[in-house]
Amino acid sequence: MTDATEQNTLPESDGAQAPTATPGRVDESGRSEQSGRGKQDPGPGEQFEVRAGKRERLRGEGWDPYPVRLPITTTIAAVRERYGHLQAGEETQDVVGLAGRVVFLRNTGRLCFVTLADGAGTTLQAMLSAKALPAEGHTCLAAFKSDVDLGDHLFVHGRVISSRRGELSVMAEPVLHEGADGAGLGGAAGLGDDDVAVPAWRIASKALRPLPKVWTNQEGEEVSLSEDNRARRRELDLLIRPAARDMVRTRAAVVRSLRENFHRRDYLELETPMLQVIHGGAAARPFITHMNAFDMDLYLRIATEIYLKRAVVGGVDRVFEINRNFRNEGADSSHSPEFTALEAYEAYSDYDGMADLTRDLVQQAARDAFDLPEGGEVVTLSDGTEYDLSGQWDTIDLYTSVSEALGEEVTVETPREQLVAHAERIDLEVDDYAVAGKIVEDIFEELVGNKLWAPTFVYDFPEDTSPLTRYHRSKPGLTEKWDLYVRGFETATAYSELADPVVQRERFEAQALAAAKGDPEAMVLDEDFLVAMEQGFPPSGGMGMGIDRLLMVLTGQGIRETITFPLVRRV
C-alpha cells in the first residue's frame, strides 16, 4: 500500500476530531505492531497487554467486565427507525437501554461521545456528561475514560435526543436506588456504585484486541485486510466491511428462498448421512476417516444423491436437501473442498422438468434476495455491471457445440484415438485412464464452456461419464443429462434418473473397471443402492446445484467471498 492515510472506521461524531483512546496500529492478522519486535512472532502487542490489565483490575475490584445480563430494552436499529424524525436539538423523555460495539470515541472534557454499532453496522451515538453521572465508582465519567476502549461492547441507558448538530443520540443517565440523593450527580461527593439501580453505562464485554484500521489508498479506496486475511479472519472482515455482512445476509435470503420454493411445491426436506460406508453419487475423490467404535474406515460424502434416491424408492416422491459435501480435490476461485450443495428429486419428472424447476429456483432467489420484480431478474454484480437472469434460458447440445468449436464433427461414435488427437491439437492433456466421453467433456470445457456467458443449459452427455443417468430415449450412447453454465462456469446439473437396476449394475461395473485403470474419481459398486433400485425406483428427475456457486452467479464474487468461513491453508 503506497502513500496511504489512516482513517477512522466510521463517520465523525458530534464535536469529534479524532478518538483519544485509539488502538495501536494493527497488522492484517489483527495484531498490534511494535517496534523492535520480530516479524515472525510479533505477539499480541502492547494494546493487548494494556486491555488485559484493565480486565484484571476490574475483576480485582469486583466489577465483572463480562456481565451475564444487562437491562437492555431495545436495539440500535429500533431506535433509528422510531426516532429518526427528530430535528436538531429536539429531545424526548423516552428512556432506552441498548448495547453495541464501540467504534468511535471522543472522551475529553466533561462531555464524551461514543458511537455504538450493531451487528448489521447500524450506528448510534451516546453522550455522557459529567453532570448526569455519579462522582465515584465504576460508572462515573472518569471510569468511562479510563476503562472503555474501541472495540468494547458497551451498554448505555438514557433519554433519546437529537444533538445540536442533528445526530440521533442517547443521553446517558442512571436510575438511582430509592432514597439516593439525585443532587449528588454531577461530581458531587457521596454517590457511587451502591446508589445506582440501572447504570448510565457499563462495559458489556471487554475487547482485548483492538479493531483493525481502515486505510485510504492512492485510488481513494478504503482498504484494510488483504484478500487472504479477509478469509482467515472473517470476524474482522465482517466487523469492518459492509460488503462482507451483506454477503452473509444475501446468502441467508437465497437459502430461505430455495427452501420456501420447494415447500410450495410439496417437497420434503431430508437430511442424509455425512459419514458413509461407500462414497457415491458423483465423480470425485473422497476424504477418508476412521470410526473407532466400529473399527472401520468411513468417507465424508461427496454427494447426497444415493440416499435421496433411496428415499424416493421408499415413497418420498418429492425430496430435497441443502447441506455440505466434501471432495478431496483442488481449491481455486470457483472450487472449495467443502461446499454447500442443493439436490432435489421428483418422481415422474425428467431432466426437462428439472430445467424448468432450476430456472425458477434461481430467478425466485434473485427476486427474494434483491427485491426484484418478476420478469426483471437483473442483478448488479460486485464490479457494478448488470447480469440478466430473466426469461427463458439458452439450450445447446454438447456434441454439436464441440463439433462446431473444432470445425469437425464429433459424435459418441468418434474413436478415442481421434479425440486424443483433437485434445493434443488444443494443448489439452489427456490422462491415460480417461474414457472417450471424458475427453469430449474436457474439450467442451476448454473451447465452449468457459465462454458461455448467458445462462445456458448444455444437453445430452455420454453414457461413460454419467453412470447414474438414464440412457437417452432417442440418441443411443447418450444420456438425458444437462449442465447449467452461467458466466462461464458450471452452476447446476440435472438428470432423467436411471431407473433400470440391471443397467445401473452394468454402469457400476464399468466404473469399477475405470477405477482399476487408475481413475481416482470413478464410482464404486454400491450393493445397498442396487438392492434399493431393485425394489422399484420410479421414473424421476433429479438436479443438483452448488449454493456457493449460486451466490457467485448472483453477486459476481469469488467462492471464498460467498462461503462465510472458507477453508484456507495454515500459515
N, C-alpha and C positions, 0 to 999 in steps of 0.2 A: 504494500500500500504506500503510495508516494504522496508526500505533501498533504497528509491528512490532518484534519482538525477534529478535536474531541468535542462531542455533543452530548447534552442531556438526552435521556431516553424519551422524555415527554415534554410537551409544551410548558412554557413558563407559567408559574402560579402567581397569585397576587403579590405584587411587591418583590418578586423573586428575581434575583440576578443569577445566582448560582447556588447549588447546595453547599452547606457548610460542613456537613458530615458525609462527605463524598467517599466512596470506596476507593481503594488504591487501584491503579491501572491493572486490568485483568487480561491475561492472555486467552487464547481461544479455547483452552480447556477449562476456563473458569478459575484459574489460579492466579493469584496476585504475583506480579513481577517484583523482584527485589534485586537491587544492585549487589553484586558480589556473590550471589548465589548461583551455583552451576545450573546450566540449562537442563542437564539430564535429570536432576532431582530438585526442582525449584521449591518443593514443599507447598504447604497450603498458603503460606505467605503471612505477612505481618498483620493484615486485616483479619485473618482467621484468628490469630492469637489474641488480638485486641477484643474481638467479638466474643471469643470463648472466655476471656477474662471477665467480661460483663456478665455472661451467663453464670459463671461460678459465683461472682459477687452477689447477684440477685438471689440465687439459690441459698447462698450462705446467710442472707438477710431474711430468709423465709418467704421470699416473693418468687413464685414459680413463673419462669418466662415461657412456659408451655401450659397454660391453664386448660383444663378439660372442658370447661363450659363458660360462656360469656353471655351477657344479656342482649343478644342480637335480636332486633325486631324487624329488620328489613334488609334490603340489598342495595348496593350502589346503583344497579340498573333500575330498580324500582323507584328510588329517589329521583334519578334522572328523568324517568318517564312522568312521574307525578308532579314534580316541581320545576320542570324545565321552562315553564312560562314566566317565572319570577323575573321582574325587572331589576336593574342595577339598584342596589341599596334596599330592596324590599325584604322584609323579614317576616317569618311566621312564628307562631308559638308551638308548632308541631315538633315534638321531640322524637328522635330516632336513635337506634343503636345499630351500628353496622361495622363491618370489618373488611379489610383489603390489604394488599401488599403495598408497602411504602416504595414509591417510585420517584418521589421528589421530596426534598427537604429544604426549608429555609428556616433555620431555628436560631436567629439572632434577635436580640432585643426582648421586649416583653410581649410581643405578638409573633407567634410562629405559624408557619404554613407547612402543611404536609399534603401531598397528593397520594391518594389510595387508588389502586386498580384492582378490579375483579378478574376472574379467570378469562373473561372474554376481552379484556383490555379496556373496558369502560372505566373511566376515572371520575373521581370526585375529590374536591378539596375539603380539608378540615382546617379550622383556625383555632389555635389555642392561645388564650390570653391569660396573662398572669392574674388579672383581675377576677377571673372565674374559677381559678384552681386553688387547691389548698396550698398553704405556705410550706408544708413539710410532707415527708413521706414519699411513697413511690409513684404518686400521681400528680405531684407538683410540677411546675414548669421546668425547674432545674433538673429534675429526674428525666423528663422528656428529652431535654437537650443532651444529657449525658448517656442515656440508655438506648435511645432509638437510632437505628441505622437504616440506610437504604437497603431494601430487600426484606426487612422485617414484615411480618403480618401484624397489623395494628387494629385494635378496636377503638372506636370513638363513639361518644354519646353526647347528644346535644340538639339544639334547635336548627331547623333547616332555614337558611337565609340565602340571599344573593349579595355578594360583596359589593363594595362601591365600584369596583371595576366590572361588575356583572358576572362574576364567577360563582356558580352554584356551589354552596358550601354547607358544612355542618359547623356551627359554633359550639365547640366542645364545652360542656357544663356537667358537673357531677350531680348526683342526687345524694343528699346528706341523710344520715340516720335521724329519726325523730329525736328532738332535743338538742341536736347540734346547732351551733350558732352560725347561721349563714353569713353574718357580718365578719366572720373570721376568714372569709375568702379574700383573695386579692393580696396576699402577702402578710396578712395579719397572723400573728403567732397563735398557736393553740389548735389548729385544725390539721389533722393528718389522716393516715390510712384508716384508723379505727372509727373516724367520723363519717366515712364515705360508704354509702349503701351501693350506689352504682357509680363507678369511676367515670370521669370525663374521657379518659383514655387508658388503655392498657395494652402492653405487648401481648399479642395472641400467639406468636411463635417467633423466637429469636433466630434470625438467619446468621449462620456462622461464616458463610462465604458471600462476598459482595456480588452485586449484579455485574454482568459484562457491560463494557462500554459500547456505545454506538458511535461510529465514525462516519465522516463525510469525505468521500474520495474526490479526486480531481474532476470526475464527471458529475459531481453533485449528488451521487448516490449514497444513501445511508447503508453502511455495511458494519458487520460485527464479526460473527463467527464465520469461519470458512465453510464451504460446502460440506467437507468431510466432517467437521466438528458439529455442524448442524445436525447430522445424522447421529453422531456419537453422543452428543449432549442435547437430545431433543427437548429435555425440560427447559434448558436455557433458550433454545430456539423458539419454543412456544411462548416463553416469557417476553421476549423482546421483538419478535417478528410477527406482525398481524397475519401475514400470508400463511404462516405455519398453523396458526389457530384456525384460520379459515378452512384449511385443508381438512383438519380434523372434523369440523362441522359439516363440510361438504361430503366427506366420506360417510358420516353418520346418516346424513339425509339420503344419500344414494342407497345405502343398505336398507334403510327403513322403507324407501320407495319400492325396492325389489320385493321385500317381504310382503308389503301390503298388496302389491300387484299379484303375487302368487296367491295370497289368501282370497282375493276377489275371484280368482279362477278356481277356487276349491282345491288348491294344492295343500298337502300336508307337509310340514317341515319335520325332518327326521335327522337325528344325529347318529352317525355311523362310527365304528371304531377307528381310532388313530393308530393304535398298535395292531398290526396284522401278522398272521402266521405266514401268509403269502402276499406279496405285493402285486397289485394288478390294477387294471383299468386305464393304463396309459403306458407309453413307451418312455421310460425314464429310469435312472439309477436311483435306488433307494438308500436311505440311511438305515444302518443296522444297529440294533441294541440287543441287550441280553436281559431276560427276565429271570431273576434268581429263584423266585418261588417255584417256577415250572422247569428251571434249568433248560431254557430253550431260547434260541435267537428269535427276535421279532423285528419287524420292519415298520418304520414310520410310513404311513400311507402316502402313495403318490397320487391317488385319485379316490373319489368316493363312489365310483361307478358300480363296482361289483356288488356292494351291499345294497345300494339303492335299487338296483335291478332285481336283487333277491326279494326286496320289499314289494316290488311290482308283482313278482310271482305270487307273493302272499296276499295279493288283493288290494294293495295300496296303489290305486290306479294313477294317481297324480301325486308326485312326491318331489321335494327339493331339499337341498342342504346348502348352507353357506358356512364354510369352515375352512380350516387350514390344511394345506397339503405340503409335503416336504420332498424335494428332489435334489439328490446329491450331484448337482451339476454346477456349471459356472455361474457367476454373478456379473451382470453388467447393467447398463442403463435401462434395460427392459426385462431383466430376469433376476429373480431372487430365489434362493434355495428354500425359503419358507414364504408361502404366499397364501392369500385367501382366494378360494375358488367357489363359484356357484355351479351346481349341477342340478338338472331337473329332468324328470322322465314322465311321460304321459302315455298311457295305454291308448291304442287305437289312433295315434297320431303318426306322423312321419317327419322326415327332415324338412319338407316344405312347411309343415305346421310349426316346427321349431324355429324356422327362419322368421315367420310372422311373429311368434312369441318373442324372440330375441330382439327384433327391431322395436317392438312395443315396450319391452323392458327398458331398453336404452333410452328411447325417446321420453318415456314417462319419468325416468330417473332424472333426465336433463330438466324437464319441466318442474319437477318437485324440488330439485336442489337449487335451481337458479330462478324460480318463479317465472318460467317462460310459458307463452300461450301454446295451445295445441296447434300444430302445423307450423310453428315458429321456433323449432328446436335448434336455434343458432347460438352456440356457446362462444364465449370470449376466452381465448387461451392465455397462458401466462405471458406470452410475448406481445399481447394486445391484438393479435389477429383473430378473426372470426372463423368458426368452423360450423358447417351446416350439416346437421343430422336429420333434418326433416324429410318428409316424403318417403317414397319408395326408394330402395337402395339398388345399386347395380348388381348384376349377376354375370359371371363369366365361367367358362369351363376350363378345368386345369390343363388337360392335354391340348386343347385348342390354343390356349394362351401361350403355352410353351412352344408349340409349333410356330406360331406367329413370331415369337421372340427369336427363335433360332433360324427362321426362314426355311425350315424343313419340317415336313410332317413327322410328328412323333405320336405313336399310339401305344396302347397297352401291349401290343404285339412286338414293338420295337426291341430287337435283341439288346441284351445288357452291354455287349461289347460296343455297339454303336452309341449307346447312351454315355458310356465312359468316354468315348471319343468326343462327344459333344461337351461333356463336362471339362475335359482337358483343354478344349478349344477356348473356353472362357476362364481358364485358370482356376477351376474348381477341383479341389482334392476329393477323391473318392476312396472310402475305406474298402478294404478287401471284402468285408462281410456285408456291404451294402447291397440290398436287393434292387432290382430294376426300378420298382416304384419309388424307392427312397432316392435314387439318383434323379428321377424326374422331379420329385418334390424339391430337391436341393437346387436344381436348375431353375425351377419356378421361383424359388425364394430369391435367387441371385438376380434373375433377369426381369421378373414381373412383380413379385410380392412387395418388395420394399419400395415400389413406385406407385402402388395403389393408394392414392391419396383419399379419394372419396370412399365412403363406406361401400364395401364390395363383398358379396358372397362368392367364393370360389367353389364350384361344384364338382363332384364326382371324382373320387380318389381311387387309386389302385388297391386291389384286394390284399396284396402282400404287405401293405403298411397299415391296414385297417382291420385288425383281427376281430374286433367286436362289432363290426358294422355289417348291415345287411347287404348282400350282393345286389347289384343294380337290377331293377326289374326289366330293363331293355338293353343294357350295354354290358355284354359279357366281359369279365375281367375287372370291372369297376364296381365300386360300392356307392351307396347313397350317403355320401358324407359331404358336408361343406365346411370351409373355414371362412370366418369373417375377418377381413382386413380393413383397418381404419388407420389413416395417416401412415401407411407403410409398415404396420406390424400387425401380427395376428392377435385378435382380441377374443374370439369365441370360436367354438366348433359345435357341430351337431350331426347326428346320425339318424337314419332309419335303422333302428336297432336290430341286430341279428337275433332271430327267434328260433332258428333251427338248431337243436342241440347237437345233431350229428355234424353239421358244417362247423359249428363252434369248436367241437373237439378236433376236427381236422385243422382248423386255424391255429389252435393252441399247439398242436403237434408240429406244425410248420414253424411256429415261433420257437419251439424247443430246438429245432434244427438250426435256426438262426443264432440262437444263444450258443450252441455248440461250435459254431463257426466264429464266435468271438464278438457277437453283437451284445454290448453291455446293457442295452435298453430293451432287449427282447423280453416279452412276457413269458411267464412260466405257466405250466398247465395247472389250473385250479380245479381240482376234482369236486370240491364242495360247490363251486359255482356251476359246474356242469350238471351235477345232480339236481340242483335247483332248476336249471334250464329244462331238464328232462321232465320236471313236474308240469311244465307248460308255461312258457313265457309269452304273453300276448303281443301282437304287433304293437310297436311303440316307437315314439320319437324321443330322443334324448339330446340334451345340449349341455355344454359347459362353457363358462366364461370366467376369466380372471377378474376379480374385483379390483385389484391394484391396477391392472391394465385399463379397466373401465374408467377409473379415476384419471389415468393418463390421457385417455380419449377426451374426457370432459374438461380437463384443466390444462393440458399441454405440458404438465410437469413430468419429470422422470420418476422411475419407480421408487427411488429412495425418498422422494418427497411424498408420494402417495401412501407409503407404509409409514405409520407413525413411529415405530421403533424398528427400523430395518437392521438386519444382521450385518455387522461390519467386522473387518479384520482387526484383531487385537494388536495394539502397538506397545 
